[in-house]
């Protein structure tokens, strides 16, 4: 098996179909598929989901990832129902079990953050717990009127995890993030739009179509320009102004050497829509 074949083999649905995967037009669509369990991800599937994001990063034919949930809920995050077994354990055993389990969740968060192309997240119903990470990390988050952000960790006596405290302050600011987390807040779609957790609200019957339309549009964009833009913004907070300007210069120099630049300029002069080579 070649490396390309090996990567493609990992871009598949979970063996237990707890999540489904399909690809079209450069878009990898990931659908959480346990609606009866609030689309919670079983802990046994977390490593496979991590491999999926790593494989998508390695496969340049994947130009955008669209994440959604089947049914009426986006995702409850971790499988809280499974905690029933945990509380039957001795405290030391319980803590040891979670200490072994959480690095797997960490690896998933790191794999998602490492994906350098656009991520679109479509939110129907509740995003809760670790499930909040997906719309918060998204480059474009779209939802319908039922979209709800539930900061539920506190309700079961837990502090936040799943990368939520890394991304929430970037979206809403540190002070607002503290309030949402320590009050165990529940945020509806209108407030989520105001706070920047959602970028757009559409009708429920149009959500899937609109989300895919956005994902396809991003998958048809000039890839080097998109990757550079995402990287520049992500790295800006840790850089001085001089370093940011240097990085922007490096990005432009790289882009003008790319075939997409030639196509973009030619299409502009010819007054037509560009067909970027990197998105074919």
VEXKOLLUM-751472 format. One record per residue (C-alpha): residue in one letter; x, y, z. Coordinates in steps of 0.001 Angstrom, whole numbers, padded with zeros to 6 digits, always signed. Each point is the difference from the previous one (the first is absolute). Example, Ala and Ser with C-alpha at 12.3 -4.5 7.8 and 13.67 -1.06 7.14 Angstrom:
// residues 2
a+012300-004500+007800;s+001370+003440-000660;
***
This chain:
// residues 280
x+000000+000000+000000;x+001352+003432-000948;x-000028+002899+002479;x-002803+001610-002036;x-002063-003188+000241;x+000719-000212+003709;x-001182+003552+000546;x-003157-000601-002025;x-000717-003107+002073;x-000177+002182+003124;x-002484+002428-001572;x-002859-002325+000808;x-002999-000294+002279;x+000459-001546+003445;x-000369-003803+000117;x-002948+000423+002377;x-001376+002901-002127;x+000146+002352+003001;x+001217+002500-002578;x-000424-000052-003783;x+002380+001319-002648;x-000525+000860-003643;x+001981+002145-002414;x-001101+002039-002990;x+001346+003031-001860;x+002997+000253+002329;x-002218+000036+003111;x+000297-002696+002654;x-003319-000136+001832;x+000158-001414+003534;x-003393-000828+001536;x-000355-001027+003629;x-002451-002885-000098;x-001293-000939+003434;x-003134+002161+000164;x-001580-002141+002716;x+003065+000683+002190;x+000230+003691-000830;x+002731-000745-002581;x+002480-000598+002820;x+003222-001581-001235;x+000848-003368+001614;x+003445+000109+001581;x+001084-003022-002080;x-000567+002031-003187;x+002055+003040+001044;x+003314-001392-001343;x-001651-000795-003335;x-001451+003489-000205;x+003479+001362+000718;x+001405-002124-002832;x-002727+001365-002277;x+001059+003615+000565;x+003678-000902-000372;x-000718-001820-003253;x-002016+002974-001269;x+002948+002275+000750;x+002301-002305-001996;x-002404-000246-002967;x+000095+003205-002045;x-003117-001055-001934;x-001889+000784+003217;x-000343+003767-000287;x-002671+000551+002639;x-001570-001947+002878;x-003703+000356+000784;x-001098-001247+003451;x-003661-000594+000822;x-002258-002232+002078;x-002745-002389-001034;x-003380+000560+001628;x-001021+002838+002288;x+003263+000491+001946;x+003437+001029-001222;x+002060-001728+002713;x-000033-000454+003756;x+003784-000506-000161;x+001202-002799+002261;x-002208-002946+000882;x-001309+001149+003402;x-002185-003105+000296;x+003241-001968+000221;x+000900+001921+003168;x-002486-002192+001873;x+002627-002733+000051;x+002645+002473+001190;x-001830+000973+003174;x-000130-003675+001006;x+003804-000123+000023;x+002325+000726+002873;x+001056+003671-000193;x+003656-000798-000691;x-000973-002436-002772;x-002425+002546-001449;x+002643+002730-000097;x+002534-002351-001556;x-002532-000971-002681;x-000657+003628-000936;x+003716+000805+000048;x+000479-002712-002655;x-003082+001015-001986;x+000510+003762-000312;x+003249-000116-002028;x-002052-001682-002742;x-002372+002969-000034;x+002991+002318-000012;x+001400-001711-003095;x-003340+000520-001768;x-000041+003715+000868;x+003565+000388-001269;x-000841-001823-003249;x-002983+002293-000628;x+002034+003137+000702;x+002787-001266-002285;x-002367-000210-002997;x+001146+002997-002040;x-002941+000343-002384;x-003520+001311+000706;x-002291-001725+002494;x-003733+000668-000290;x-002314-001087+002818;x-003771-000306-000364;x-001844+000197+003337;x-003523-001347+000400;x-001171-000311+003601;x+002397-000127+002916;x+003778+000084-000034;x+001076-000857+003537;x+003080-000850+002026;x+002930-001015-002178;x-002350+000246-003006;x+000303+003787+000316;x+003548-000170-001316;x-001088-000641-003608;x-002085+003148-000620;x+002431+002079+002079;x+003040-001112-002044;x-001903+000229-003306;x+001037+002485-002650;x-003699+000267-000848;x-002748-001044+002426;x-003570-000060-001297;x-003144-001024+001853;x-003777+000139-000006;x-002310+001463+002657;x+000343-003144+002136;x+003785+000375+000348;x+000884+000149+003691;x+003354+000154+001765;x-000098-001760+003365;x+002924+000402+002399;x-000889-003193+001781;x+003197-001155+001724;x-000984+001606+003294;x-003315-001865+000042;x+001838-003265+000642;x+002613+001555+002261;x+002763+000289-002570;x+002267+002774-001207;x+000127+000656-003783;x+002044-002190-002328;x+000239-000867-003677;x+001863+003187-000854;x-002993+002206+000829;x+001982+002334+002282;x+002578+000492-002763;x-002450+001155-002664;x-002926+001551+001888;x+001957+003109+001142;x+001160+000526-003588;x-003637+000108-001118;x-001756+001926+002766;x+002817+001556+002048;x+001461-001101+003329;x-002545+001671+002289;x-003018-001346-001891;x+001594-003453-000175;x+000395-000061+003781;x-003644+000921+000491;x-001290-002627-002443;x+002067-002761+001563;x-000444+000714+003702;x-003760+000517-000334;x-000541-003093-002158;x-001724+002256-002518;x-002403-000991-002759;x+000245+002283-003039;x-002678+000080-002710;x+000642+000581-003693;x-000659+003758+000043;x+002393+000601+002887;x+002537-002379-001558;x-000084+002080-003182;x+000489+003197+002010;x+002958-001478+001892;x+001624-001387-003155;x-000514-003692+000802;x-002089-000183-003168;x+000703+001897-003182;x-003412-000520-001589;x-003499-001250+000852;x-002176-001535-002714;x-003352-001777-000181;x-000009-003541+001344;x-000990-001470-003359;x+002877+001836-001715;x+002785-000777+002489;x+001549-003043-001651;x-000104+001560-003473;x+001440+003326+001178;x+002777-001672+001980;x+001057-002078-002990;x-000172+003059-002261;x+002425+001825+002306;x+002300-003017+000230;x+000085-000405-003799;x+000757+003682-000448;x+002969-000255+002375;x+001174-003206-001686;x+000089+001878-003320;x+002149+002817+001384;x+003742+000362-000794;x+001511-002455+002450;x+003348+001605+000774;x-001669+003372+000594;x-002536-001588+002365;x+002613-001989+001939;x+002230+003057+000323;x-002891+002182+001217;x-001039-002521+002648;x+003584-000465+001179;x+000672+003746+000166;x-003040+000656+002165;x+000614-003007+002264;x+003618+001007+000601;x-000546+003746+000362;x-000621+000067+003765;x+003414-001500+000719;x+001890+002375-002338;x+001203+003577+000112;x-001200+002426-002675;x+003347-000353-001777;x-000329-003783-000022;x-003566+000218-001296;x+001040+002308-002841;x+002906-002289-000859;x-002369-002989-000079;x-002440+001905-002218;x+002856+000819-002387;x+001038-003650-000118;x-003603-000992-000685;x-000387+002412-002917;x+003340-001076-001502;x-001100-003638+000186;x-003401+000761-001537;x+001301+001990-002978;x+002076-003038-000935;x-003108-002172-000069;x-002117-000816-003057;x-003099+001211+001831;x+001356+003556-000076;x+000363-000137-003764;x-003526-001366-000386;x-001480+002531+002408;x+001550+002993-001759;x-000863-001339-003457;x-003615-000668+001022;x-000279+003520+001448;x+001270+001574-003210;x-002287-002200-002094;x-002968+000818+002284;x-000840-003623+000749;x-000119-002232+003059;x+003397-001565+000751;x+000555-003772-000139;x+002932-000427+002342;x+002295-002924-000948;x+000506-001010+003637;x-003752-000528+000458;x-000511-002342-002916;
***
